[in-house]
Amino acid sequence: MPSVNRSLAVLLGGLTIGLCGCAGPGGPVFGDWYGYLPLPAPQARVAVELVLDGPPTARQGGFRLHMQTMWMVGAADNVSDYLTGTWSAHPVTIDGVACRRIDLSGLDSSRHHAMLVSHYIELPNGVLVPATADGRPDLTPGGLDYRLAPRPRGSFGYGRA
């Protein structure tokens, strides 16, 4: 009988570990965004997932960024980059509207370095758009090509860049 109890304990322990691994991210997530950035080649994009780690009230923490090249036609140059670094958030007011500036540090080692944005403005709807040199959101068509949409907190994959 002890071997049955031991086997049952091992089975339940393994099941618990497996279910916890699928339940969510390993720690608190400040936010999760995604987007599809254009490449300077026809029919090509880079899928981006950006996760800022930290509780919802955080002002800084670590980030995880996944970039995956997507060619619409066959290409042998599909590449994934996984980057990490730190982020900080700063409240800003733009044309009387309260927004947040998100600064990413540590983005200089990616193959997709020309695609990387290190300063974003989070709009009131949660969308991240690149910040211009003077700290305003880049709402031009070119800037909007690099926007990242927020992933809903309850969605599958939230917090898993």
Secondary structure, 3 states (H helix, E strand, C coil): CHHHHHHHHHHHHHHHHHHHHHHCCCCCEEEEEEEEEECCCCCEEEEEEEEEECCCCCCEEEEEEEEEEEECCCCCCCCEEEEEEEEEEEEEEECCEEEEEEEEECCCCCCCHHHCCCEEEECCCCCEEEECCCCCECCCHHHHCCCEEECCCCCCCCCCC
